[in-house]
Amino acid sequence: MLSRINNKKYPVRADFIKHLRENKLSLKEYCLKYYDKRDLLTGEPIEYKDDVHYIHSFFNSRENLVNYFVGGKGGESELKLVLGARKEMKGLQFAPSTSESRTCILPSPALVSKLGYNYNEICSEIGLRARYNYDVNIERVSEPIHILVDTREQNPLPLSCRVSTAKLDVGDYSCQNHFSGCFVERKSLEDFCGTMSQGYERFKNEIGRAEQLGFHLAVVVEEALETILQINIANTHRFIKGSPEFYFARMRALCEQHSNIQFLFVAGRYKSAKVIEELFKIKGGFSSLDLQFLCDNKKI
């Protein structure tokens, strides 16, 4: 780390901490004194959580970020500033998807598009690799689909198309007559929270196995994104032991580590069933599409 006290670089964090102690400063005191970060919308001091977060933050909330850009106060350079800071802080390789960006303080692909910019171009210019095509016209197969449901699926969705059971290598749902290497894993809210906590390592192994086989996995969670973001763990659900921030941080880490997985949040089982049917109607599969983006824009 480069010290703003003496302009000297300390490659080892422990040496930097020792340097601060010699100057009678804690990390928090150093950051507040030498960075003085303020919310670009409100001008209020950035909330200090830790030194890395503080140095790379420009807003205290996602709502402030959205209002700043929608209100016309920020443009291309500010978009690159915010995305670039996140890239540096988290060591990102890929352009964050909609479900990733909407669960942290980042401009989403839809917001960038609304501002008149190309999301993938903005990300590419700061060194982030595109994963999804946002300009494609979706083509759908004309003949009826035949969905396969894994034999281990304990609570199958009420699908209206032809359905058969089979032992799937990956996920809970696949399409037999239009197979494109795409699979869907269904999760209730309880399943999602469990997978992102005690089931995390097992799920990472499943994603890795799918990656080796060349398969793309979409995780459809039977709950709206907004609902999960607003969960109060103190009195809402007995099975939710962590905060939404904890679960979503782990979700984003999976998406960054593996390019073959994405998450789609849908309000309820009935809508989840309809969405899964629509996913398997997409000609050529959905591995190059940001499914949360399409769902939010009512394209699936």
HELIX and SHEET records of a PDB file:
HELIX    1   1 ARG A   13  GLU A   22  1                                  10    
HELIX    2   2 LEU A   27  TYR A   34  1                                   8    
HELIX    3   3 ASP A   51  ILE A   55  1                                   5    
HELIX    4   4 ARG A   62  VAL A   70  1                                   9    
HELIX    5   5 GLU A   76  LYS A   90  1                                  15    
HELIX    6   6 THR A   98  SER A  101  1                                   4    
HELIX    7   7 PRO A  109  LYS A  114  1                                   6    
HELIX    8   8 TYR A  119  GLU A  125  1                                   7    
HELIX    9   9 LEU A  189  THR A  195  1                                   7    
HELIX   10  10 TYR A  200  LEU A  213  1                                  14    
HELIX   11  11 LEU A  225  LEU A  229  1                                   5    
HELIX   12  12 PRO A  244  GLN A  257  1                                  14    
HELIX   13  13 ARG A  269  LEU A  279  1                                  11    
HELIX   14  14 LEU A  291  ASP A  296  1                                   6    
SHEET    1   A 3 ARG A 162  ALA A 166  0                                        
SHEET    2   A 3 HIS A 146  ASP A 150  1                                        
SHEET    3   A 3 TYR A 173  CYS A 175 -1                                        
SHEET    1   B 3 CYS A 182  LYS A 187  0                                        
SHEET    2   B 3 HIS A 216  VAL A 221  1                                        
SHEET    3   B 3 ILE A 261  PHE A 265  1                                        
END                                                                             
